[in-house]
């Protein structure tokens, strides 16, 4: 797989997925991003991003059992792949190196 950069929102989704653990789904991932960033997240954006990340091989999904609460529909659960974890670590390393030595001024 050729290496391409993770977008900002893709990285947020992957980090939220890691926080939620295996078998997370869109709603708690969106809530985790909102909670940590203070910015409202559109659920459709989360699912669109998860689908894109799955196409890139960075996450995988599986369907749970249908539930009456969901009108007989099944939840789609997501988990990060080894490649996805490697990309998150590479992004952290690159960002850490780029931030090193930059003074942060508040004002």
Backbone torsions as a table, in degrees:
resi	resn	phi	psi	omega
1	UNK	NA	130.4	176.9
2	UNK	-73.7	142.7	-175.9
3	UNK	-84.5	123.9	174.3
4	UNK	-124.8	153.0	-176.7
5	UNK	-67.1	145.8	172.7
6	UNK	-79.8	137.3	172.9
7	UNK	-73.6	163.0	-178.7
8	UNK	-56.8	-49.8	-177.7
9	UNK	-69.1	-34.7	176.0
10	UNK	-59.8	-43.5	179.0
11	UNK	-64.0	-42.0	177.1
12	UNK	-60.0	-43.1	179.9
13	UNK	-64.3	-44.2	179.2
14	UNK	-63.5	-41.9	179.0
15	UNK	-65.2	-41.7	177.4
16	UNK	-64.6	-38.4	177.4
17	UNK	-62.6	-42.5	176.7
18	UNK	-61.2	-40.6	178.6
19	UNK	-64.1	-36.7	-177.5
20	UNK	-77.0	-23.3	-178.0
21	UNK	85.8	179.6	-179.3
22	UNK	-61.2	151.5	177.5
23	UNK	64.1	39.9	172.4
24	UNK	-85.4	159.0	175.7
25	UNK	-132.4	176.6	-168.1
26	UNK	-54.3	-45.2	-174.9
27	UNK	-60.8	-53.8	179.8
28	UNK	-66.8	-26.9	176.0
29	UNK	-66.7	-46.3	178.0
30	UNK	-61.9	-42.8	179.7
31	UNK	-63.2	-39.3	179.1
32	UNK	-64.3	-40.7	178.7
33	UNK	-65.4	-45.3	179.1
34	UNK	-61.0	-44.9	-178.7
35	UNK	-62.0	-43.8	-175.5
36	UNK	-79.2	-30.8	-175.8
37	UNK	-101.7	-19.2	-175.7
38	UNK	75.9	9.2	-180.0
39	UNK	-111.4	135.5	178.9
40	UNK	-66.5	138.1	-178.1
41	UNK	-116.9	135.2	176.9
42	UNK	-83.7	124.2	-176.0
43	UNK	-57.1	-40.2	179.2
44	UNK	-60.1	-34.0	178.2
45	UNK	-66.2	-37.8	178.6
46	UNK	-64.2	-48.1	-179.4
47	UNK	-65.2	-38.9	177.7
48	UNK	-62.2	-42.9	179.8
49	UNK	-66.4	-41.4	177.5
50	UNK	-60.9	-40.5	177.6
51	UNK	-63.8	-42.4	178.3
52	UNK	-63.8	-42.0	178.8
53	UNK	-65.5	-33.8	177.3
54	UNK	-68.2	-40.0	177.4
55	UNK	-62.4	-32.9	178.6
56	UNK	-80.0	-8.2	-179.8
57	UNK	83.4	16.4	-177.0
58	UNK	-94.1	-21.1	172.7
59	UNK	-135.6	162.7	172.6
60	UNK	-130.3	157.6	-179.2
61	UNK	-131.1	159.3	174.8
62	UNK	-148.5	155.0	179.1
63	UNK	-94.8	135.2	174.4
64	UNK	-83.3	-172.3	177.7
65	UNK	-77.4	144.5	174.7
66	UNK	-62.0	144.8	-179.7
67	UNK	-127.0	146.8	177.8
68	UNK	-61.5	-33.6	179.9
69	UNK	-61.7	-26.9	-179.2
70	UNK	-102.8	20.7	178.7
71	UNK	66.5	31.4	179.5
72	UNK	83.5	4.2	178.5
73	UNK	-90.2	152.5	179.5
74	UNK	-96.0	147.8	173.3
75	UNK	-79.4	147.5	174.3
76	UNK	-102.0	116.6	-178.0
77	UNK	-98.6	146.1	-178.2
78	UNK	-123.9	147.9	172.4
79	UNK	-142.7	153.5	-177.9
80	UNK	-81.7	144.0	177.4
81	UNK	-90.7	171.5	176.0
82	UNK	-60.6	-40.3	177.7
83	UNK	-64.1	-40.8	178.2
84	UNK	-62.2	-43.2	178.7
85	UNK	-63.7	-39.7	177.8
86	UNK	-62.6	-40.9	179.6
87	UNK	-67.7	-38.2	177.0
88	UNK	-63.2	-43.6	179.2
89	UNK	-64.6	-39.2	178.3
90	UNK	-65.3	-39.7	178.3
91	UNK	-65.1	-41.4	178.9
92	UNK	-61.7	-45.0	-179.3
93	UNK	-61.9	-46.3	-179.1
94	UNK	-62.8	-44.2	-179.9
95	UNK	-65.8	-40.1	178.6
96	UNK	-62.2	-44.3	179.2
97	UNK	-65.3	-39.2	179.6
98	UNK	-68.0	-36.0	-179.4
99	UNK	-76.1	-25.0	-175.9
100	UNK	-58.3	126.0	176.8
101	UNK	87.2	-3.1	178.7
102	UNK	-90.5	121.5	178.0
103	UNK	-70.1	138.5	178.4
104	UNK	-107.3	114.7	179.3
105	UNK	-109.0	132.3	174.7
106	UNK	-103.2	137.2	179.1
107	UNK	168.4	NA	NA
